[in-house]
Amino acid sequence: MPNEQYSFERYLNVRSAFAPSFSHDRKRLSFLTNITGVAEVWSVPIDIHAKTPAWPDQINFRSERVSGTSYSPVDDVLLELACIPIIYLVCLGVRWDKNTKKCTR
């Protein structure tokens, strides 16, 4: 086996994905990844019959790190917990009704 040399910069570019959460209908998977430099929420559709795997969509675009995320057990709503004590609600495929304070289709 040849003795390969790798630059130090290569090891600085290691990224990870963690904290997976399935949607209530099991059709989407959200997770945290630090691919952008800070932990943010990404989501990918799950289709076992697809010819090629889907690429995940970035859900949030904030400068602070997200420390946790979880889908609602009954709707397409993600709960995000940021490092600073703020909780975000993300409605996927629906809109937030300011009057009723609920996600609507």
C-alpha positions in Angstrom: 0.0 0.0 0.0 1.5 3.4 -1.0 2.2 5.9 1.7 -0.2 8.8 0.8 0.3 12.3 2.2 -2.7 14.5 2.9 -2.8 18.2 3.6 -3.9 19.5 7.0 -6.7 21.5 5.3 -8.4 18.3 4.2 -9.1 17.4 7.9 -10.5 20.8 8.6 -13.3 20.2 6.1 -14.8 17.3 7.9 -18.6 17.8 8.2 -21.2 15.8 10.0 -25.0 15.1 10.1 -26.8 14.4 13.3 -30.1 14.6 15.2 -32.4 12.9 12.6 -36.2 13.3 12.9 -38.9 11.7 10.7 -42.0 13.6 9.7 -45.3 12.3 11.1 -46.1 10.5 7.8 -42.5 9.2 7.4 -42.2 11.0 4.0 -39.4 13.4 5.1 -36.3 13.3 7.2 -34.9 16.3 8.9 -31.4 16.5 10.4 -28.7 18.9 11.5 -25.5 19.3 9.6 -22.6 21.7 9.8 -21.9 21.6 6.1 -22.2 25.5 5.9 -20.0 26.0 8.9 -22.6 26.1 11.6 -25.3 23.5 12.5 -28.4 24.2 10.5 -31.6 22.2 9.7 -31.8 20.3 6.4 -34.7 18.1 5.2 -34.9 15.5 2.5 -37.9 13.7 1.0 -37.9 9.9 1.4 -39.0 8.0 -1.7 -37.9 4.4 -1.7 -39.0 4.0 -5.4 -36.9 7.0 -6.7 -34.3 6.1 -9.2 -31.8 8.5 -7.6 -31.7 9.8 -4.0 -33.1 13.3 -3.4 -30.7 16.1 -2.4 -31.7 17.7 1.0 -33.0 21.2 1.2 -31.6 23.7 3.7 -34.5 24.8 5.9 -33.0 27.6 7.9 -30.5 30.3 7.0 -29.4 31.9 10.3 -26.0 32.8 11.6 -26.5 31.1 15.0 -26.1 27.4 15.5 -29.3 25.2 15.8 -28.9 22.8 18.7 -32.0 20.6 18.1 -34.9 20.0 15.8 -38.0 17.7 15.8 -41.0 17.2 13.7 -44.5 17.5 15.1 -46.1 14.0 15.7 -49.3 15.2 13.9 -48.4 17.7 11.2 -45.6 19.0 8.8 -44.2 21.3 11.4 -40.6 21.4 12.6 -39.6 22.7 16.0 -36.1 24.3 16.0 -34.1 25.1 19.1 -31.3 27.6 18.6 -28.2 27.9 20.8 -29.5 31.2 22.2 -32.7 30.5 24.0 -35.1 31.0 21.0 -37.5 28.4 19.7 -38.6 28.6 16.0 -41.5 26.9 14.4 -41.1 26.0 10.7 -44.3 25.1 8.8 -43.4 22.9 5.8 -45.9 22.9 2.9 -48.3 25.1 4.9 -48.5 28.7 6.0 -48.6 30.3 9.4 -51.9 32.0 10.2 -51.1 35.0 12.4 -54.7 35.3 13.6 -55.2 31.7 14.7 -51.5 31.2 15.5 -51.7 27.8 13.7 -50.2 26.3 10.5 -52.9 26.0 7.8 -52.9 24.3 4.4 
